[in-house]
Amino acid sequence: VSSTVYNTNSYWLESESGVALIDAQMLRSDAELLATLIASSGKPLKGAVITHAHFDHYGGLNLLREKFGEFPIYTTKKTADGFKPNHEGALNWTPDVHGDDFDKVLVEADQIVESGDVIEIAGISLKIDDIGPGESPNSIVVYQADENILFTGDATFNQGHYYLGEGRSEAVLKQQEYLKANYGDVKMYYAGHGDPSTPAAVLDSQIEYVQFMQSIIKDRLAEGDYMNAENTSVKDDVLETLVGEMLTRYPNLNDYGIGAEKLVGWGVAGVVNELRN
Ligand SMILES: [Zn+2]
């Protein structure tokens, strides 16, 4: 878990012959800590899977390649397509905030797999399932059958605010139903942020969270006069009221070190933009 940015998780699975990695951190310093932990196994890093194209999950790949050589990096085509634009977007602000700790060198996935493929890394089988758009423009989940566990990327956030800043609340709800139908009996979900959880502990509460945000936004949109003068985003006072309603209903959810008001504010602004269209 990164303690510097967004509390992003990486997971590594170890076999006799090596290590398989799920997600690769954002900053070089966090990726270096991760590399140290992987190296302490005394085994080679045989490959990585990236769940989605948000920079906090793949920004550390260049550092890891420097340490471990050219290990393969797996994801689906639609997920891989997001790496470059997302990295370019991050470079607009990361030099000011993180200096050289955010790598300007983009390392992309080089092993494009189809949804449903079962890959093997260090003899560990991982099923890749492309679940389409949602929290990010496109994402996958990774199923490990022997342990009956699922790496969910940012499709689930255990006991945390669900990130809706990109305004795809409807798609997120579809993903939650898909996970229920296809991975409802999985022993444990390992999410991109927050602690592991059972499916039952997370899916229904996330659906409720997203639907509640949608409902208060729809009510406010129906009153009209909610956009700023430039018509570029929701008015500050409207945003503040809606965020207040969210935080009153969900006072104790994890904010991953971002700050709940900021994180929920991104979500409200994103969903206003989605639902007003
Ligand atoms: Zn994330």
Residues whose N, C-alpha, C, O or C-beta is under 5 A from the ligand:
A	BS01	ZN	H54 D56 D154 G192
